[in-house]
Amino acid sequence: MMHKTHGQAPRRPNIGITPDFSASRPDSVFPSYELRAAYPEAVLRAGGLPLVLPYSDDAACVESYLDRISGLMVTGGAFDIPPDAYGETAREGLGPMKPPRTAFETALMRGALKRNMPVLGICGGMQLLNVVLGGTLFQDIGLEVPGANSHQQTHDRTQPQHPVEVRDGTHLSEALGRGQLMVNSTHHQAVSKLGEQVVVSATAPDGVVEAIESPQHVFALGVQWHPELMLQTIPLSAGIFRLLVQKSREHRR
Ligand SMILES: N[C@@H](CCC(=O)NCCCC(=O)O)C(=O)O
């Protein structure tokens, strides 16, 4: 009798993920990298292989990372991008910055985009995508966006804060469907001037840009919210990670 060969599970593409960095913590004087578990878990659930990428200012090391991944996820964090990265000086409301992290993530993202490798930016990672593509940021929504609602929720971030309208004909609508979606919100900055050929794929009711993408690239998507925290509360959120994994698998064929 012929043994029935079960189909092989699809290959897991390597997805690089950028961690946060602390010089010291309350429980340790030693520097550490930190990465909320929800980020790699979302990639695993979507069929990818998450690889955490420690920082390096060596261009050859960044290239070596890019040689070994098929997709890149740039995560968020409680810090702001230095305004000189988008040709501005600091204004009132600008928060703390992490220049070494921003420098590393910028080099990595530029290299990935140059290779037309799939890139997903989450929250601060979306803001970096816009900056890397030549755009700018509002340095503080409360001070610079008249009529804006609060985008820094105080309740459980697995729960939504506000709706966004997902635009048809975008990668985001391919991942999530078009129309209204409830999202969480933990940011005080937002996209101001769009980067070169960057399109808006979702907006909040107050007009704040909630997702962007670059049609110049096979998959370069940024979302201002944290879908990795809402996989249980709004399971549709997983579509973003599935699309990243699918595009990454196609990239390394
Ligand atoms: N400069 C950005 C940062 C947005 C962001 O990544 N927030 C995440 C908060 C902490 C976390 O969940 O890791 C802004 O505040 O607009």
The ligand as a Gaussian input file, in Angstrom:
#p B3LYP/6-31G(d) Opt

LIG

0 1
 N        6.760000      58.057000      18.864000
 C        5.638000      57.242000      18.900000
 C        5.762000      55.908000      19.568000
 C        4.529000      55.097000      19.305000
 C        4.686000      53.693000      19.816000
 O        5.420000      52.896000      19.272000
 N        4.029000      53.441000      20.934000
 C        4.166000      52.194000      21.621000
 C        4.077000      52.453000      23.118000
 C        4.836000      51.476000      23.953000
 C        4.734000      50.053000      23.458000
 O        3.623000      49.530000      23.304000
 O        5.780000      49.467000      23.175000
 C        4.443000      57.998000      19.440000
 O        4.232000      58.024000      20.666000
 O        3.704000      58.531000      18.630000

